[in-house]
Amino acid sequence: MRWPVIARTALFLASLAGFLAGGEIAADVLIGSQRDRQLEELARVALRRSETSVDFGVATLQELVAQGGPGCEEGALQAVRLHVYQRGAVKDIRLADHDAAVQCSAFSETLEFDKGWVGRKDMLAGDGGVLLFPVEQFFGTALGAMIDIDPQRSLIGILGVGGELFDIMPAELRERSDVAITLSDGRPIARAAPAGDAALTGDVASISAASAHYPLRATIRVERAALAAWNREPYWPIMGLAGLLGAAFGLLLARNLVRPRTPLEELDRAIAHGEIKPYYQPIFDLETGAISGAEMLARWVKADGTVVPPARFIELAEESGRIRVMTWQLLRTALAELHGLMKQDKTFRLSINVSPQHFVADGFVDELRGCVSQAGVATRQITLELTERESFADPERAAAVVARVRDLGFKVAIDDVGIGHSGLSQIQLLRADSLKIDKFFVDTVGRDEAGDIMIGMLVRLAREMRMSVVAEGIEEPAQIAALIACGVASGQGYVVSPPVAAKSFLAIVEERRRQPDAGQAVAAA
């Protein structure tokens, strides 16, 4: 009787050992495969960011070439500087001969930063006749992009492709990995490295992605020891289920639970759990300090209270189309949180940012009207701020949508006037209700005569077109007086409050109402 029991026990243990051995092999293979796929996606993200910087720089150069190419006269260089201001990725523009010998620079002082310079033969060709090359400078390496104006002249843009653009690695790997952007021949351009620029040690795994348009390559390197410990949580569940249910259920578990969460999945989860919350920054009268409205800004507030800055998720939301769902969710929450204030004060206006792609989408106006009507708020209390992150593919359609929402009583503002896509042609075409002057100009007011002239020009333009003006990014009381002198009536910025949650914002409004002199003191200072 003992042998059958021993045999059955041995068979049971052998079967259990076989399932466990198969489960361990499957776990190692599946976890490793998922790691590789996620690293490949992160490499593509880094590559897309570098391509976007080049695209912006090339677009700037092409605009100048289309105008016949600049000369080295001061007036021509001043016009070139304006292009540089409008394109954050461009740090300098230089006029050179056909062999890339520099003739003059929009910012001549940047020439002193160069440690070396290459000739045309050392440049690599990309789409559209663009030539890319590294620019060695004392504080690091910049990326140079050159296009020809004519057979004798060329135009060069110095692009800032800094390592901070590629801070994309998960927290568990950040100190044991680096992300590098190089030219296709291996010459380095930028690198996001561990703290202190520490070198990686031991055996290193490497994943690369090459651009189809430019001679660029993104490479992610991770120490294998850190990679082996990353996302190991599913190992023991797979082993347990392998012992009970076998390889089939183990494979199903791997497909559903092993896969690491991607940034897009994290965003979807945050939207589903209501972690994307509206924050409010007061808009106030510069003369009296009285709060007349607020701009609603998105903040990702995690369950542990960590606040994720918008730069880490807004671009992803726009690229993936999640911005539409997120905008409606934020607006409904904001209307609920500020309902009492907006019913009490009929002059209070809530401003919301709307991406151009969403603004012209089918059904946008009907959804907006329904959302505001359901909240019981007047349409005149809602201002739609058209953001500058992308241009309108069909400006005529955008103008028609602006006219329609204005007919319904909504207000429309053009955000970040003076930079990005918000040029004079867009102001003329859209016929909005107000202009929001970008912080770039506010930072120079009272200190730079050119900045004062630019703001004064925008104020006069707005007055002639029957538009109001709001100055963004006011941080110092002295800026308030300077803006008033330029004719600006309203503003927002840290001088009154950073963007805050509804409870704190309502407390600020209530305090201003109880102590009106506090607001006047800020304005007077």
Buried (B, 14 or more C-beta within 10 A) or exposed (E): EEEEEEEEEEEEEEEEEBBBEBBBEBBEEBBEEBBEBBBBBBBBBBBBBBBBBBBBBBBBBBEBBEEEBBBEEEEBBEBBEEBBEBBEBBBBBBBBEBEBEBEBBBBEEBBEBBEEBBEBEBBBEBEEEBBBBBBBBEEBBBBBBBBBBEEEBBBBBBBBBBBEBBEBBBEEBBBBBBBBBBBBEEBBBBBBBBEEEEEBEEEBBEBBBEBEEBBBBBBBBBBEEBBBEBBEEBBEBBBBBBBEBBBEBBBEBBEEEBBBEEBBEBBBEBBEEEBBBBBBBBBBBBBBBBBBBBBBBBBBBEEEEEEBEBEEBBBBBBEEEBBBBBBBBBBBBBBEBBEEBBBEBEEBBBBBBBBBBBBBBEEBBEBBBEBBEEBEBBBEBBBBBBBBBEBBEEBEEBBEBBEEBBEEEBBBBBBBBBBBBBBEEBBEBBBBBBBBBBBBBBBBBBEEEEBBEBBBEBBEBBEEEEBBBBBBBBEBEBBBBBBBEBBBBBBBBEBBBEBBBBEBBBEBBEEBEEEEEEBBEBBEE
